[in-house]
Amino acid sequence: MKSAKIFFILILIILSYPFLIKYVYVQHNQFEQIPLILRFLNSKYLIQDWSINLNTQFSPRYFYILYIGIIGKFLSLPLAYFINYLIMVSLITFSSYFVAKRLFKSTFISILTTIFILFGQKYTLGSNDLIGRDFDPSRLAFGLVLTAFVFVLKENYILSAILFSLSTYLHPLIGLEVPVIFYSSYFIYIYIDKRNEAPRAYARGILKFFGERNPPKHYPSTLLRQAQDSLRVSAISHSSTSLHSWFSAKADKDRIYPLLKSLVIYLLISSYAIYNYLISYQNQRIDKTSQDELFTIIGHVRSPHHYLPLTWNFDVYIKFGIFLILFMIFYKYYYEEFDPKYRKVFNIIILQISILCFLSFVFTQLIPIYSILILQLFRMTVIVYWIFAIIIYSACIKLSLYSKLHSKFKIVIAFIPFFITTFSSTLLSSRSYIFFLVISVIISLLIIKANNRIIKLFIIILILLNFSILHRHFKFEFKQNYPYETKETQLAQWIKNNTPSDSIFLTPPDFYAFRLNAERAIIVDWLVIPFEEKGITEWIQRIKNVSGLENEPNKNISEYKVLTGYKKIDDKRLSYLRSLYNFQYVISENTFPLNLKIVYRNELYTLYEI
């Protein structure tokens, strides 16, 4: 395909993707992020809410809120989110396509691989993902660093430095950790490859000396001797040692200096963000004993699914292990066909991330260190997943197209990407999933017969439509806070229309959507936790207060205990909480009535006024 046609197909995939996967404006993380942006747009928004007041101080989300807030001020917040969602999808699409194309030298294979990555199930550790149905700053940051890495591979170092820097402002951990991995991997690759590259550079220089204008970059090692044998003048032969030194030094300079320049530019552009993050972090530091408590609150209580590998379900390791085994099989099969630079750099990246994950395990589960915990190093397995996915999906399609296997085996291999991108126990009994698998088998048969552009284009369109089957029950939602009305949203809407805007509410800790949907301040919920260390300790204290668990050690607190404790609230506890937080309204489930004035009730909840 011509470049213009390829670009058109990729743009078509990007623009159709939000509608096929059913993009949503508000999902889990937005209940935390959007209120902070709305405060940026309106200084009086939820002025009574303690967590918003705390998080609107400088935090790791400051530059992200500033960026989205400025766009939202000139356009609208839903439009700002959707535009950035398309940017995120575009970055992941083009970076995945480019790497697949360089590895497998096929436009068709690269396009299909990109589609599988866009729609595929995540195979990472620590509940992190590359892309989804909603916009999230961490996903945009991953899109930026992957695209920046592609530009490093293309030796466009200036643009890569700029993109790495932007990711630092949007998400400080990803913007600092991933560039370090990518830059160090490339420097290590250059160091390891230097012994091979210097003779090649010498050989190329000798051949240029004898009139070959454009000698290829990668010669076999025997070419050096051939080039040396071709020297006809003894004086030149006598000076071969100095020529070798000159070409070797020039090879190092041509490769290392531009990369060092890129690293310096990245650090210079990122310096303002890095400086502010470090100053803010240092100002919030508390004593060692309190840091041990912070480890317990963040790691054991609030987010073990992100931080502590021994708390993860066994199926997480099974899925990741299967994905790893498939990668090793296909990577070894095609290893010699890959560009040496790509395979060496990928090897170093995977090794570095594996070491970081091992260290994270040691210093979270065995020797708890808070500073290591908050780095959330298992997030880096998103990069490993991306590399694995490109190799696995591309290899399966290539084997189906070009191998000499029997057609039955080709169909099975072509079907593998469809299965592993959607494998989930929640879908196994779904009619949509069964229908999807049937069509996938048909597409697999078409793939092994794909011998012209029309069939290939038809396969691309059919795969896109087939993936949309799995999301047919969802609803595309551009600007609504919720795609479907529930008893919770009914209650929140009534409160928004019938209570004073400066009211404070005591709500069930799992009522995450209340603050955004009702536009009212709350005491605390389980989702939104401040970034600053003193705020984290206040969060756990509020959680323990509203659930009656003041005497419970932090390590024993769980979401289940908190929700159960909240349902046992009585007049004595209400009076105590009122003296602490001065709220005007209480929300409780109907099964746990309170001795207060009822102002609203639906099938699930009752709203009381104090």
Stockholm file with secondary structure:
# STOCKHOLM 1.0

chainA/1-610         MKSAKIFFILILIILSYPFLIKYVYVQHNQFEQIPLILRFLNSKYLIQDWSINLNTQFSPRYFYILYIGIIGKFLSLPLAYFINYLIMVSLITFSSYFVAKRLFKSTFISILTTIFILFGQKYTLGSNDLIGRDFDPSRLAFGLVLTAFVFVLKENYILSAILFSLSTYLHPLIGLEVPVIFYSSYFIYIYIDKRNEAPRAYARGILKFFGERNPPKHYPSTLLRQAQDSLRVSAISHSSTSLHSWFSAKADKDRIYPLLKSLVIYLLISSYAIYNYLISYQNQRIDKTSQDELFTIIGHVRSPHHYLPLTWNFDVYIKFGIFLILFMIFYKYYYEEFDPKYRKVFNIIILQISILCFLSFVFTQLIPIYSILILQLFRMTVIVYWIFAIIIYSACIKLSLYSKLHSKFKIVIAFIPFFITTFSSTLLSSRSYIFFLVISVIISLLIIKANNRIIKLFIIILILLNFSILHRHFKFEFKQNYPYETKETQLAQWIKNNTPSDSIFLTPPDFYAFRLNAERAIIVDWLVIPFEEKGITEWIQRIKNVSGLENEPNKNISEYKVLTGYKKIDDKRLSYLRSLYNFQYVISENTFPLNLKIVYRNELYTLYEI
#=GR chainA/1-610 SS CCHHHHHHHHHHHHHHHHHHHTCBSCCTTHHHHHHHHHHHHCTTTTTTCHHHHHHTSSCTTHHHHHHHHHHHHHSCHHHHHHHHHHHHHHHHHHHHHHHHHHHHCCHHHHHHHHHHHHHCCCCCSSSCCSCCSSCCHHHHHHHHHHHHHHHHHTTCHHHHHHHHHHHHHHCHHHHHHHHHHHHHHHHHHHHHHHHHHHHHHHHHHHHHHTTCSSCCSCCCTTHHHHHHHTCCCHHHHHTHHHHHHHHHHHHHHHHHHHHHHHHHHHHHHHHHHHHHHHHHHHHHCCCHHHHHHHHIIIIIIICHHHHCGGGSCHHHHHHHHHHHHHHHHHHHHHGGGSCHHHHHHHHHHHHHHHHHHHHHHIIIIISCCHHHHTTCGGGGHHHHHHHHHHHHHHHHHHHHHHCCSCHHHHHHHHHHHHHHHHCCTTTTTCHHHHHHHHHHHHHHHHHHTCCSHHHHHHHHHHHHHHHHHTTTTSCCBSSCSCSSCCHHHHHHHHHHHHSCTTCEEECCTTCTTHHHHHCCEESCCSSCCCSSHHHHHHHHHHHHHHHTCTTSCGGGCCHHHHHHHHHTCCHHHHHHHHHHHCCSEEEEETTSCCSSEEEEECSSEEEEEC
#=GC SS_cons         CCHHHHHHHHHHHHHHHHHHHTCBSCCTTHHHHHHHHHHHHCTTTTTTCHHHHHHTSSCTTHHHHHHHHHHHHHSCHHHHHHHHHHHHHHHHHHHHHHHHHHHHCCHHHHHHHHHHHHHCCCCCSSSCCSCCSSCCHHHHHHHHHHHHHHHHHTTCHHHHHHHHHHHHHHCHHHHHHHHHHHHHHHHHHHHHHHHHHHHHHHHHHHHHHTTCSSCCSCCCTTHHHHHHHTCCCHHHHHTHHHHHHHHHHHHHHHHHHHHHHHHHHHHHHHHHHHHHHHHHHHHHCCCHHHHHHHHIIIIIIICHHHHCGGGSCHHHHHHHHHHHHHHHHHHHHHGGGSCHHHHHHHHHHHHHHHHHHHHHHIIIIISCCHHHHTTCGGGGHHHHHHHHHHHHHHHHHHHHHHCCSCHHHHHHHHHHHHHHHHCCTTTTTCHHHHHHHHHHHHHHHHHHTCCSHHHHHHHHHHHHHHHHHTTTTSCCBSSCSCSSCCHHHHHHHHHHHHSCTTCEEECCTTCTTHHHHHCCEESCCSSCCCSSHHHHHHHHHHHHHHHTCTTSCGGGCCHHHHHHHHHTCCHHHHHHHHHHHCCSEEEEETTSCCSSEEEEECSSEEEEEC
//
